[in-house]
């Protein structure tokens, strides 16, 4: 089992940057992939970025070249560096961690892009 806790959300102006963090605890060594998802008000949760333990990354088209997913060497923390933020990026951002076919979720962190 894995526990995930996101942090780093907040209010940012259009064009600004934020870096989200996701602290993992528990059976970290068993994680085979981690990712970031987001859910805007009234919309379904969608994939933002995904990172496998082999280093393969996947990004949503809407965030390519603006967002970067990474993980520290110890594997304890997942990051999402977000640049050139736009109002459409406003959402609750969730961290996910996969162990075999089970996906664990954090509680989410709010990101609001507004002037």
PALOZA-558835 format. One record per residue (C-alpha): residue number from 1; residue in three letters; x, y, z. Coordinates in steps of 0.02 Angstrom, whole numbers, plus 50000, padded with zeros to 5 digits. Example, Ala and Ser with C-alpha at 12.3 -4.5 7.8 and 13.67 -1.06 7.14 Angstrom:
<sites>
@num 1 residuo Ala c1 50615 c2 49775 c3 50390
@num 2 residuo Ser c1 50684 c2 49947 c3 50357
</sites>
This chain:
<sites>
@num 1 residuo Unk c1 50000 c2 50000 c3 50000
@num 2 residuo Unk c1 50056 c2 50178 c3 49963
@num 3 residuo Unk c1 50007 c2 50346 c3 50036
@num 4 residuo Unk c1 50020 c2 50500 c3 49926
@num 5 residuo Unk c1 50014 c2 50683 c3 49978
@num 6 residuo Unk c1 50015 c2 50826 c3 49855
@num 7 residuo Unk c1 50073 c2 51003 c3 49890
@num 8 residuo Unk c1 50121 c2 51160 c3 49796
@num 9 residuo Unk c1 49955 c2 51214 c3 49724
@num 10 residuo Unk c1 49892 c2 51392 c3 49733
@num 11 residuo Unk c1 49839 c2 51546 c3 49637
@num 12 residuo Unk c1 49948 c2 51602 c3 49491
@num 13 residuo Unk c1 49927 c2 51729 c3 49353
@num 14 residuo Unk c1 49915 c2 51676 c3 49171
@num 15 residuo Unk c1 50089 c2 51644 c3 49102
@num 16 residuo Unk c1 50156 c2 51601 c3 49274
@num 17 residuo Unk c1 50234 c2 51442 c3 49342
@num 18 residuo Unk c1 50205 c2 51321 c3 49484
@num 19 residuo Unk c1 50290 c2 51163 c3 49542
@num 20 residuo Unk c1 50184 c2 51027 c3 49621
@num 21 residuo Unk c1 50256 c2 50893 c3 49734
@num 22 residuo Unk c1 50188 c2 50724 c3 49784
@num 23 residuo Unk c1 50266 c2 50641 c3 49935
@num 24 residuo Unk c1 50251 c2 50452 c3 49933
@num 25 residuo Unk c1 50262 c2 50338 c3 50084
@num 26 residuo Unk c1 50232 c2 50154 c3 50117
@num 27 residuo Unk c1 50277 c2 50022 c3 49988
@num 28 residuo Unk c1 50371 c2 50144 c3 49875
@num 29 residuo Unk c1 50486 c2 50010 c3 49804
@num 30 residuo Unk c1 50335 c2 49920 c3 49732
@num 31 residuo Unk c1 50276 c2 50068 c3 49629
@num 32 residuo Unk c1 50290 c2 50034 c3 49443
@num 33 residuo Unk c1 50221 c2 50201 c3 49383
@num 34 residuo Unk c1 50166 c2 50370 c3 49448
@num 35 residuo Unk c1 50068 c2 50509 c3 49369
@num 36 residuo Unk c1 49976 c2 50673 c3 49381
@num 37 residuo Unk c1 49792 c2 50693 c3 49339
@num 38 residuo Unk c1 49678 c2 50843 c3 49353
@num 39 residuo Unk c1 49493 c2 50874 c3 49369
@num 40 residuo Unk c1 49415 c2 51040 c3 49327
@num 41 residuo Unk c1 49246 c2 51089 c3 49398
@num 42 residuo Unk c1 49109 c2 50995 c3 49308
@num 43 residuo Unk c1 49230 c2 50891 c3 49206
@num 44 residuo Unk c1 49301 c2 50716 c3 49214
@num 45 residuo Unk c1 49471 c2 50680 c3 49285
@num 46 residuo Unk c1 49602 c2 50678 c3 49147
@num 47 residuo Unk c1 49781 c2 50624 c3 49129
@num 48 residuo Unk c1 49910 c2 50763 c3 49134
@num 49 residuo Unk c1 50075 c2 50668 c3 49138
@num 50 residuo Unk c1 50135 c2 50492 c3 49175
@num 51 residuo Unk c1 50305 c2 50420 c3 49220
@num 52 residuo Unk c1 50354 c2 50236 c3 49226
@num 53 residuo Unk c1 50496 c2 50168 c3 49332
@num 54 residuo Unk c1 50587 c2 50139 c3 49167
@num 55 residuo Unk c1 50585 c2 50326 c3 49136
@num 56 residuo Unk c1 50456 c2 50330 c3 48999
@num 57 residuo Unk c1 50346 c2 50486 c3 49003
@num 58 residuo Unk c1 50176 c2 50524 c3 48930
@num 59 residuo Unk c1 50097 c2 50696 c3 48921
@num 60 residuo Unk c1 49925 c2 50759 c3 48876
@num 61 residuo Unk c1 49932 c2 50858 c3 48714
@num 62 residuo Unk c1 49869 c2 51012 c3 48805
@num 63 residuo Unk c1 50021 c2 51018 c3 48919
@num 64 residuo Unk c1 50162 c2 50957 c3 48807
@num 65 residuo Unk c1 50311 c2 51077 c3 48804
@num 66 residuo Unk c1 50239 c2 51168 c3 48957
@num 67 residuo Unk c1 50238 c2 51037 c3 49096
@num 68 residuo Unk c1 50375 c2 50919 c3 49151
@num 69 residuo Unk c1 50353 c2 50766 c3 49262
@num 70 residuo Unk c1 50499 c2 50700 c3 49363
@num 71 residuo Unk c1 50540 c2 50596 c3 49515
@num 72 residuo Unk c1 50683 c2 50611 c3 49639
@num 73 residuo Unk c1 50819 c2 50479 c3 49643
@num 74 residuo Unk c1 50754 c2 50400 c3 49802
@num 75 residuo Unk c1 50583 c2 50383 c3 49723
@num 76 residuo Unk c1 50500 c2 50467 c3 49871
@num 77 residuo Unk c1 50437 c2 50622 c3 49782
@num 78 residuo Unk c1 50352 c2 50652 c3 49615
@num 79 residuo Unk c1 50355 c2 50825 c3 49539
@num 80 residuo Unk c1 50259 c2 50920 c3 49407
@num 81 residuo Unk c1 50341 c2 51079 c3 49345
@num 82 residuo Unk c1 50210 c2 51186 c3 49260
@num 83 residuo Unk c1 50252 c2 51337 c3 49153
@num 84 residuo Unk c1 50154 c2 51456 c3 49042
@num 85 residuo Unk c1 49999 c2 51419 c3 49143
@num 86 residuo Unk c1 49831 c2 51466 c3 49070
@num 87 residuo Unk c1 49656 c2 51481 c3 49144
@num 88 residuo Unk c1 49612 c2 51313 c3 49063
@num 89 residuo Unk c1 49741 c2 51233 c3 49178
@num 90 residuo Unk c1 49634 c2 51276 c3 49329
@num 91 residuo Unk c1 49589 c2 51113 c3 49416
@num 92 residuo Unk c1 49620 c2 51002 c3 49564
@num 93 residuo Unk c1 49780 c2 50906 c3 49528
@num 94 residuo Unk c1 49797 c2 50728 c3 49591
@num 95 residuo Unk c1 49949 c2 50619 c3 49609
@num 96 residuo Unk c1 49932 c2 50434 c3 49569
@num 97 residuo Unk c1 50039 c2 50282 c3 49604
@num 98 residuo Unk c1 50019 c2 50109 c3 49529
@num 99 residuo Unk c1 50065 c2 49944 c3 49610
@num 100 residuo Unk c1 50023 c2 49805 c3 49488
@num 101 residuo Unk c1 49842 c2 49839 c3 49443
@num 102 residuo Unk c1 49798 c2 49945 c3 49593
@num 103 residuo Unk c1 49803 c2 50135 c3 49577
@num 104 residuo Unk c1 49822 c2 50243 c3 49731
@num 105 residuo Unk c1 49773 c2 50426 c3 49740
@num 106 residuo Unk c1 49821 c2 50577 c3 49840
@num 107 residuo Unk c1 49694 c2 50700 c3 49908
@num 108 residuo Unk c1 49728 c2 50830 c3 49774
@num 109 residuo Unk c1 49792 c2 51008 c3 49770
@num 110 residuo Unk c1 49701 c2 51156 c3 49693
@num 111 residuo Unk c1 49783 c2 51254 c3 49554
@num 112 residuo Unk c1 49695 c2 51414 c3 49501
@num 113 residuo Unk c1 49757 c2 51518 c3 49355
@num 114 residuo Unk c1 49678 c2 51689 c3 49355
@num 115 residuo Unk c1 49722 c2 51872 c3 49341
</sites>
